[in-house]
Amino acid sequence: MASVHRPVGAGLARPEAGAFLFAVWTSLVLAWVVCRLALWRVTADRDGIHVRRMWSTRFLAWPVVGRVELRHDGLLEFFGPRGSTLAGTFAPPWLSRLTRRDCAGRQAADLLTAMSLHPHLRPAGQVSRRSARAGFVRWAVPLAVLVHSAPLLLRT
């Protein structure tokens, strides 16, 4: 079973110009999708906001977060005195309007901004050490091995 029909000669052993371009282009597109999806986890606790990324988790203390806005592409942007940080993958606002659904990203941005401005709204608990330190990389290596070995396993 193949999810993508590759042109003949798309391997790297004897690359042809068109096949090589197809292989590079699809790899770049898939890498972009994976990187976008790896930005989705945002967790708030009494000390601040934990932005879970691919390789690590970035911590933003509450005094560093001024406001949070939803960008047109569905990413949350945290503004503060040190600049801005991107996190969270939500449906873009235009897609929420088309589907006539509430915009979850805008609600998350409003909630995080309110927590930043009003300390009594912040959670009382604290994030566990395991989820606060690890990124998604621990899942990336086994997933990459599975994806690359799946065609070989399905052929036999």
Backbone torsions as a table, in degrees:
resi	resn	phi	psi	omega
1	MET	NA	126.0	-179.6
2	ALA	-118.4	133.7	179.6
3	SER	-86.2	-21.0	179.5
4	VAL	-133.4	132.9	176.1
5	HIS	-86.0	108.7	-179.8
6	ARG	-88.3	143.9	175.9
7	PRO	-68.9	158.7	179.4
8	VAL	-62.5	135.5	179.9
9	GLY	86.0	19.2	-178.1
10	ALA	-81.0	-1.0	178.7
11	GLY	-77.0	169.0	-179.9
12	LEU	-90.2	-6.3	-179.9
13	ALA	-69.2	-46.2	177.4
14	ARG	-131.9	76.5	-174.2
15	PRO	-72.2	134.6	171.1
16	GLU	-102.5	157.0	-173.1
17	ALA	-58.5	-51.3	-178.3
18	GLY	-67.8	-40.6	-179.9
19	ALA	-68.2	-39.2	178.8
20	PHE	-65.9	-41.7	177.5
21	LEU	-61.9	-40.9	177.2
22	PHE	-61.8	-44.4	-179.0
23	ALA	-65.0	-42.4	179.8
24	VAL	-67.9	-44.5	-178.1
25	TRP	-62.4	-46.9	-179.9
26	THR	-66.5	-35.2	177.1
27	SER	-64.2	-41.9	178.9
28	LEU	-65.6	-42.1	179.5
29	VAL	-64.4	-45.2	178.6
30	LEU	-65.2	-37.6	177.5
31	ALA	-64.3	-39.2	178.7
32	TRP	-64.3	-42.7	179.0
33	VAL	-62.7	-44.7	-179.9
34	VAL	-64.0	-42.0	178.9
35	CYS	-64.5	-38.1	177.6
36	ARG	-66.0	-41.9	-179.2
37	LEU	-71.6	-23.0	180.0
38	ALA	-75.7	-5.1	-179.5
39	LEU	-97.5	12.0	-167.1
40	TRP	-82.3	-22.1	-170.0
41	ARG	-88.8	116.7	176.5
42	VAL	-128.1	124.3	-177.8
43	THR	-128.2	132.3	178.7
44	ALA	-108.3	141.9	173.0
45	ASP	-140.0	-168.8	-174.5
46	ARG	-68.5	-22.8	-177.7
47	ASP	-90.8	-28.2	-178.4
48	GLY	165.9	-153.8	-176.7
49	ILE	-115.9	131.4	177.1
50	HIS	-102.8	117.9	179.3
51	VAL	-103.3	107.3	-176.8
52	ARG	-84.1	124.6	-178.2
53	ARG	-118.2	-174.1	-177.5
54	MET	-63.3	-50.3	-173.3
55	TRP	-97.0	-26.7	-176.8
56	SER	-157.4	179.6	176.5
57	THR	-113.1	128.6	178.7
58	ARG	-97.9	135.3	-178.9
59	PHE	-106.2	129.5	175.4
60	LEU	-116.1	112.4	178.2
61	ALA	-69.0	153.1	-177.1
62	TRP	-57.1	-39.9	178.5
63	PRO	-65.0	-20.5	-179.4
64	VAL	-81.5	-23.0	-177.3
65	VAL	-91.5	116.2	177.3
66	GLY	-90.6	-54.6	178.2
67	ARG	-151.1	162.0	179.6
68	VAL	-128.0	131.9	179.8
69	GLU	-129.2	151.6	175.1
70	LEU	-93.0	122.5	179.0
71	ARG	-77.9	169.0	-178.9
72	HIS	-66.4	-19.4	-179.8
73	ASP	-96.9	3.6	174.8
74	GLY	97.3	4.9	177.3
75	LEU	-94.5	143.3	173.4
76	LEU	-82.1	138.5	177.7
77	GLU	-121.7	122.2	-179.8
78	PHE	-95.5	121.0	178.8
79	PHE	-105.2	141.6	177.6
80	GLY	-162.9	-172.8	-177.7
81	PRO	-65.8	-23.4	-178.4
82	ARG	-94.5	9.1	-178.3
83	GLY	113.6	-152.2	-177.8
84	SER	-126.7	154.8	178.3
85	THR	-131.0	139.4	178.5
86	LEU	-99.6	142.8	177.3
87	ALA	-163.7	165.4	172.5
88	GLY	72.5	126.9	175.6
89	THR	-112.4	114.5	178.8
90	PHE	-124.8	167.7	174.2
91	ALA	-64.8	137.3	178.7
92	PRO	-60.9	152.2	-179.8
93	PRO	-57.5	-36.1	-178.8
94	TRP	-66.1	-33.3	178.4
95	LEU	-71.4	-36.7	176.8
96	SER	-64.2	-37.5	177.5
97	ARG	-67.7	-40.0	179.5
98	LEU	-64.2	-40.1	-178.4
99	THR	-86.8	-2.5	179.9
100	ARG	56.3	43.7	177.4
101	ARG	-116.4	160.7	174.7
102	ASP	-66.0	143.3	-179.1
103	CYS	-86.5	102.7	-177.9
104	ALA	-64.1	-33.3	179.0
105	GLY	-65.9	-40.9	178.1
106	ARG	-67.0	-38.7	177.1
107	GLN	-63.8	-41.6	178.1
108	ALA	-64.3	-42.5	178.8
109	ALA	-62.8	-44.0	179.0
110	ASP	-64.4	-41.8	-179.9
111	LEU	-64.7	-45.0	179.8
112	LEU	-67.1	-35.9	175.6
113	THR	-65.1	-43.0	178.1
114	ALA	-63.4	-40.7	177.4
115	MET	-63.5	-36.8	179.8
116	SER	-67.7	-39.0	-177.1
117	LEU	-82.0	-28.4	-175.6
118	HIS	-124.4	101.4	-176.3
119	PRO	-58.6	-27.3	-178.6
120	HIS	-71.0	-12.5	178.0
121	LEU	-90.0	-9.3	-177.0
122	ARG	-72.2	150.8	178.3
123	PRO	-63.2	148.6	179.6
124	ALA	-86.4	-23.3	-177.3
125	GLY	-81.9	177.4	179.9
126	GLN	-127.6	146.4	-179.7
127	VAL	-70.7	142.2	179.1
128	SER	-65.2	152.7	-178.1
129	ARG	-60.9	-36.5	-177.3
130	ARG	-62.6	-47.0	-179.2
131	SER	-79.6	-17.7	-179.9
132	ALA	-80.7	-25.4	-174.1
133	ARG	-103.1	-31.7	-170.8
134	ALA	-91.4	140.1	173.2
135	GLY	-92.3	-160.2	-179.4
136	PHE	-90.3	0.1	-174.4
137	VAL	-62.9	-29.9	-179.6
138	ARG	-65.0	-21.4	175.6
139	TRP	-93.1	-20.2	-174.4
140	ALA	-68.6	-43.6	-177.1
141	VAL	-66.2	-50.6	177.3
142	PRO	-61.7	-36.2	178.6
143	LEU	-66.6	-41.3	178.2
144	ALA	-62.9	-41.9	178.4
145	VAL	-63.3	-42.5	179.8
146	LEU	-64.6	-43.8	-178.5
147	VAL	-65.6	-41.1	-178.8
148	HIS	-77.2	-26.2	179.8
149	SER	-92.3	-12.3	-178.8
150	ALA	-58.9	-46.1	178.1
151	PRO	-61.4	-36.9	179.4
152	LEU	-68.0	-40.0	-179.7
153	LEU	-70.5	-35.6	-179.3
154	LEU	-73.6	-26.6	179.7
155	ARG	-72.6	-30.8	-176.2
156	THR	-88.2	NA	NA
